[in-house]
Amino acid sequence: MSGGLLALLDDIVALTKVAAVTLDDAAGQAAKVSAKAAGVVIDDAAVTPRYVTGLSAERELPIVWRIAKGSITNKLLFLLPAALLLSYFLPQAITPILMLGGIYLAFEGFEKVHHMLTGPPKAVQGLKLVANLQKGQAALEEERVRGAIRTDFILSAEIMAIALAAITAPDLLTKALVLATVAILITVGVYGVVAVIVKADDIGARLVERNGVISGPIGRALVRGMPPFLELLSIVGMLAMLWVGGGIIVHGLAEFGYPQVEHVIHHAADAVSAALPFGNGVIHWLVTAIGSGIVGLAVGGVVMLLVSLGRAITGKGAPAH
């Protein structure tokens, strides 16, 4: 009897050690995977604050919370099981799916560049303003939340695909733990930052009202600094979409036997970083990011041209009356 109990305890200890190793491995891989998905995460954080613009201040945090709940639901209930099934039954489809996501990111990035350079037509701006005024606060909030969760689903799918491609562990348990950890960490991180961003101007206004020796200047700095900060964040998100999307496309082409573009970018990064006496690692990364961004910009431009042609042919690109 005692021998059986000891054997059982020994098995429990062994299983505990295996679980500890698995959790440790999952934590380490989750940290590496989260770093690789940083570009999409930046864009997610840059995109979300616009969904609370124009709504009452007291509804900002509840809206962010609703979007965050939708995001974690997307990741854990839909995307994580789909990623695991894909890795088990059809792992060769991961790279094409990643490339499709990269093309989408490149298209979105190019579209933002285009809007930044040309600006949306004044007629479109006017129509949007009239439409928003005609909707009630509740209806506008519901539409914004649905749109944000829809956009988040696409970005979350790209994050989970990048995570899945970066996981080296062969077993499904570790993959599931890594994906779940990445999903939770990224969702908490992104929407925690978004909550701080959308309330920063309100915090600044309250500090201005107190008008203390320290609180007054800090409050005024927050109030004045948030609009340009949001503009900067939008630009960073746009650049992140281009370099991440372009990098995914370049790496995917190399995996399919077309490594020429990847080699050109890599050799350029090596040459520039070797020519400078300082910051070799940073310079190498910067040149690689610029090269990937140029590829993303080119691919995004081609896709936008094709989309415009498709709309012209089908008549869906006609201006609204």
PyMOL commands that set and color helices and strands:
alter all, ss='L'
color gray80, all
select helices_A, chain A and resi 2-36+38-52+57-89+91-118+122-134+137-166+172-210+215-255+260-275+280-314
alter helices_A, ss='H'
color red, helices_A
deselect
rebuild
show_as cartoon
